[in-house]
Amino acid sequence: MSGLSRDSTIDQVATVVCAALARHGIRAALSGGAVVSIYSRNAYESDDLDFIVQGFARKVDPAMEEIGFRREAGRRYWTHPDTHYWVEFPQGPLRVGDEVVDEVAELRSALGVLRLLPPTECVMDRLAAYYHWNDAQGLEQAVLVASRHPVHMARIEQWSRREGAEGRFRDFVDQLESARSG
């Protein structure tokens, strides 16, 4: 049994899922908007948890069913009767733009270990949405995370150049400076 409830927070649900996957020999890392929710303490709220399975892909069904999640018929996501959060497993590898992410952060709690994108890579992930799909919300989310956590700005700048987004990187820097000063 998972111990999930309507009062479970996004990081609690994510940790329960990640720990169940690990018990079944599946290494997975949380990416996407759920990571922004966690790093921003829900200043941005997401209801979906995107886990990228790393390494040898195994069936997630037994792990998800063990903690009470059910795959929606004809859908690619999993729901749980006691929480409004839902889980998806986008195809890997774990990447930000064209760059594969090899190292992840770990948040430990009494519920287990949550593996997720580190803050710098979370910012890059959100900037990729801004750079490639003109997603203004991606820029806002990148600024939210970078204004609350130390990030490696030189690495983000170099990555932005490789993504062909030098001008858009400047938008990010300007908005981040404004957020930090205001």
Summary of the structure (lengths in Angstrom):
residues: 182
radius of gyration: 16.5
end to end distance: 45.3
largest distance: 49.3
contacts: 564
relative contact order: 0.16
helix: 45%
strand: 21%
